[in-house]
Amino acid sequence: MNSGSDAEQNLATIEARVAEGAARGARLVALPENATLLARPVDRVARAEALDGPTVARLGRLARRHGVWISLAGFPERTDDPARTANASLLLGPDGALAAVYRKIHLFDLSLPELTLCESATTRPGDALVVHPIDGVPVGLSICYDLRFPELYRALVRAGARVLLVPSAFTVPTGKAHWEVLLRARAIENQAYVVAAAQCGAHPGSERVSFGHGLAVDPWGRVLVDQGESPGLDVVDLDQDAQDAVRRGLPALEHARPPERYLDRS
């Protein structure tokens, strides 16, 4: 997607994408970070909503209408701190109910010569892992900058996750350097599918520009889809039998030894 500060326009795009995905047989429609609102941090705080507010209700009706799961991250959830929101990842079920909520643990503070961002100034970090089944398949939730912290994904897989969602709005300089290699690494080391819906392009009403290249990666590290730099939708089959074959043939997850078993604590 190429979301901007016009929430109504963003929601209209989401409705069209979900309808298209459902018509093409998708069971889960994975949206990028900040799908409903990509705006200046101060505007996100001012326009934050509760989870029982109108935006989540509208998305619940959308999921129920099409009978699909919807993953939506970057939702600016209102907190008891008027200066900070939570960056929430929502999983809505085909019955329209809010099935799971993950709040972004790792907040993106960046200081490069060409770009400075400070998510922590207006966002409260989460503190809990979330794994939730979608049609019986355990799915681990994460958001964007979480991608740089492999211990989070290993914890999700230890909790049973077979699919890892990484909805993102990666910046251009970091995306060019690290996006694909990090996503493929998380897939390979966890022998899991990684689905990373992404924002792309210059965002109306914001100074942000996103890298794009939404990816789906299989448990062997193969890129199944690269969406390039334009908005769009692709449908990908996440073959659980193929995943089982990878894990049987190279049982790295069984061979893993938690660091506390071999670190010198003396």
RAVENSUL-V527254 format. One record per residue. N is the residue number from 1. RES is the residue in three letters. PSI is psi in whole degrees, 0 to 359 (none if undefined). OMEGA is omega in whole degrees, -180 to 180 (* if undefined). D_LAST is the distance of its C-alpha to the last C-alpha in Angstrom with 2 decimals. Layout:
[[N	RES	PSI	OMEGA	D_LAST] [N	RES	PSI	OMEGA	D_LAST]]
//
This chain:
[[1	MET	164	172	50.97] [2	ASN	73	-177	52.04] [3	SER	158	178	51.71] [4	GLY	203	-176	52.91] [5	SER	354	178	53.69] [6	ASP	96	-174	56.60] [7	ALA	323	-179	55.03] [8	GLU	319	178	58.25] [9	GLN	319	177	58.50] [10	ASN	316	-179	54.89] [11	LEU	324	177	55.57] [12	ALA	320	177	58.74] [13	THR	316	178	56.81] [14	ILE	316	180	54.24] [15	GLU	320	179	57.13] [16	ALA	319	180	58.68] [17	ARG	317	-179	55.45] [18	VAL	318	178	54.77] [19	ALA	318	179	58.38] [20	GLU	315	180	58.21] [21	GLY	315	179	54.97] [22	ALA	319	-180	56.36] [23	ALA	334	-180	59.61] [24	ARG	9	172	57.71] [25	GLY	8	-179	55.88] [26	ALA	143	172	52.49] [27	ARG	332	178	50.60] [28	LEU	130	172	48.09] [29	VAL	113	-176	49.08] [30	ALA	117	-179	46.03] [31	LEU	156	-179	46.80] [32	PRO	172	173	44.88] [33	GLU	144	177	43.03] [34	ASN	31	-178	45.52] [35	ALA	321	-178	48.32] [36	THR	336	-177	50.21] [37	LEU	116	172	49.76] [38	LEU	101	-173	48.56] [39	ALA	178	177	49.51] [40	ARG	147	-178	48.37] [41	PRO	319	-179	45.38] [42	VAL	326	178	47.66] [43	ASP	324	177	50.08] [44	ARG	319	178	47.46] [45	VAL	315	-178	46.49] [46	ALA	331	-175	50.16] [47	ARG	14	179	50.92] [48	ALA	151	-180	47.95] [49	GLU	159	171	48.88] [50	ALA	163	-180	47.60] [51	LEU	342	176	46.81] [52	ASP	21	-179	50.09] [53	GLY	185	-172	52.02] [54	PRO	326	-177	54.77] [55	THR	313	179	52.77] [56	VAL	322	178	50.57] [57	ALA	318	179	53.70] [58	ARG	318	179	55.57] [59	LEU	325	176	52.85] [60	GLY	318	177	52.75] [61	ARG	323	179	56.50] [62	LEU	314	179	56.10] [63	ALA	317	-179	53.58] [64	ARG	320	-179	55.90] [65	ARG	321	-176	58.99] [66	HIS	355	178	57.60] [67	GLY	38	-178	55.51] [68	VAL	164	168	52.31] [69	TRP	145	176	48.74] [70	ILE	128	172	48.05] [71	SER	124	-179	44.73] [72	LEU	119	180	44.99] [73	ALA	169	-178	42.20] [74	GLY	16	178	42.31] [75	PHE	125	-179	44.41] [76	PRO	93	-177	44.44] [77	GLU	129	178	43.71] [78	ARG	139	176	44.77] [79	THR	182	177	42.19] [80	ASP	0	174	42.65] [81	ASP	111	-176	41.83] [82	PRO	347	-179	45.14] [83	ALA	353	-176	43.49] [84	ARG	138	173	41.05] [85	THR	174	163	41.48] [86	ALA	143	173	39.11] [87	ASN	100	-169	39.21] [88	ALA	140	171	39.90] [89	SER	121	-175	40.21] [90	LEU	140	173	42.82] [91	LEU	113	-179	43.68] [92	LEU	133	-177	47.25] [93	GLY	168	180	48.63] [94	PRO	348	174	52.06] [95	ASP	0	179	53.22] [96	GLY	356	-178	52.64] [97	ALA	152	175	49.87] [98	LEU	109	-172	46.64] [99	ALA	329	-177	44.21] [100	ALA	151	177	40.86] [101	VAL	126	173	39.53] [102	TYR	135	178	36.42] [103	ARG	126	-172	35.68] [104	LYS	125	-177	34.16] [105	ILE	315	-175	30.50] [106	HIS	120	-176	30.14] [107	LEU	141	-168	32.87] [108	PHE	100	173	34.44] [109	ASP	122	-172	34.48] [110	LEU	136	176	35.86] [111	SER	91	176	37.04] [112	LEU	160	179	38.81] [113	PRO	326	-176	41.88] [114	GLU	354	-174	44.07] [115	LEU	133	175	42.57] [116	THR	130	178	40.77] [117	LEU	151	180	39.82] [118	CYS	82	-179	37.89] [119	GLU	327	-176	37.68] [120	SER	342	-180	35.39] [121	ALA	332	-176	38.28] [122	THR	11	-176	40.36] [123	THR	137	176	38.04] [124	ARG	129	-178	35.67] [125	PRO	150	172	32.66] [126	GLY	177	-177	32.25] [127	ASP	21	-176	29.20] [128	ALA	138	172	29.96] [129	LEU	152	177	30.19] [130	VAL	122	170	33.63] [131	VAL	130	-178	34.79] [132	HIS	139	-180	38.43] [133	PRO	139	171	40.82] [134	ILE	114	-175	43.84] [135	ASP	40	177	46.41] [136	GLY	356	-179	43.72] [137	VAL	120	-179	41.32] [138	PRO	129	-176	38.01] [139	VAL	131	178	37.75] [140	GLY	135	-177	34.79] [141	LEU	140	174	35.74] [142	SER	175	-179	34.48] [143	ILE	123	164	36.21] [144	CYS	260	-173	36.51] [145	TYR	338	173	33.58] [146	ASP	332	-176	31.21] [147	LEU	333	-176	31.87] [148	ARG	4	-174	29.35] [149	PHE	88	-172	26.38] [150	PRO	334	-179	25.82] [151	GLU	332	177	23.24] [152	LEU	315	-177	26.18] [153	TYR	324	176	28.33] [154	ARG	323	177	25.85] [155	ALA	320	178	25.48] [156	LEU	318	180	29.30] [157	VAL	321	176	29.66] [158	ARG	333	177	27.22] [159	ALA	2	174	29.52] [160	GLY	355	-175	32.42] [161	ALA	135	174	33.88] [162	ARG	341	176	36.09] [163	VAL	137	-180	37.62] [164	LEU	120	178	35.91] [165	LEU	131	-180	38.19] [166	VAL	63	178	37.58] [167	PRO	136	-167	40.68] [168	SER	162	167	40.68] [169	ALA	64	-175	42.54] [170	PHE	140	177	40.76] [171	THR	164	-178	42.04] [172	VAL	310	-177	43.95] [173	PRO	320	179	41.72] [174	THR	328	179	38.49] [175	GLY	315	179	40.42] [176	LYS	321	-174	41.91] [177	ALA	323	-163	38.60] [178	HIS	343	-169	36.22] [179	TRP	299	-174	38.01] [180	GLU	317	-176	38.87] [181	VAL	323	178	35.85] [182	LEU	317	180	33.46] [183	LEU	317	179	35.61] [184	ARG	323	178	35.87] [185	ALA	316	180	32.13] [186	ARG	323	178	31.52] [187	ALA	313	-176	34.23] [188	ILE	311	-173	33.01] [189	GLU	338	179	29.31] [190	ASN	359	-180	30.27] [191	GLN	49	-176	33.50] [192	ALA	157	168	35.26] [193	TYR	138	175	38.41] [194	VAL	125	179	37.95] [195	VAL	116	-173	40.92] [196	ALA	85	173	40.97] [197	ALA	144	-170	44.20] [198	ALA	150	168	44.68] [199	GLN	155	-179	46.79] [200	CYS	147	170	48.96] [201	GLY	184	178	51.10] [202	ALA	134	-172	52.11] [203	HIS	123	180	52.07] [204	PRO	131	178	55.23] [205	GLY	9	179	54.71] [206	SER	160	175	51.29] [207	GLU	0	-175	50.09] [208	ARG	148	169	47.64] [209	VAL	130	-176	48.10] [210	SER	152	-172	46.13] [211	PHE	327	-176	45.33] [212	GLY	212	179	46.65] [213	HIS	52	170	46.04] [214	GLY	133	-175	45.13] [215	LEU	149	162	43.45] [216	ALA	130	-175	43.00] [217	VAL	139	-179	40.62] [218	ASP	173	-175	40.38] [219	PRO	349	175	37.32] [220	TRP	357	179	37.95] [221	GLY	8	179	37.85] [222	ARG	135	176	41.64] [223	VAL	116	-180	43.28] [224	LEU	326	-180	45.90] [225	VAL	134	168	47.37] [226	ASP	113	-172	47.27] [227	GLN	1	176	49.53] [228	GLY	210	-172	50.06] [229	GLU	17	-180	51.03] [230	SER	150	177	53.68] [231	PRO	151	179	53.57] [232	GLY	185	-179	54.17] [233	LEU	135	174	53.07] [234	ASP	150	177	52.02] [235	VAL	128	-175	51.59] [236	VAL	137	177	48.90] [237	ASP	122	177	48.47] [238	LEU	97	-171	44.89] [239	ASP	106	-177	45.34] [240	GLN	328	177	42.94] [241	ASP	319	177	44.10] [242	ALA	322	177	43.25] [243	GLN	317	178	39.77] [244	ASP	321	180	39.34] [245	ALA	320	177	40.51] [246	VAL	314	-177	37.89] [247	ARG	329	176	35.09] [248	ARG	316	-175	36.54] [249	GLY	326	179	37.16] [250	LEU	83	-171	33.74] [251	PRO	55	-176	31.38] [252	ALA	325	-180	28.47] [253	LEU	327	177	27.62] [254	GLU	332	-178	27.29] [255	HIS	346	-175	25.09] [256	ALA	139	176	22.59] [257	ARG	119	-180	19.03] [258	PRO	140	-176	17.28] [259	PRO	328	-178	14.33] [260	GLU	346	179	12.04] [261	ARG	337	-175	12.88] [262	TYR	355	176	11.50] [263	LEU	141	178	9.05] [264	ASP	115	-179	5.61] [265	ARG	9	-178	3.77] [266	SER	none	*	0.00]]
//
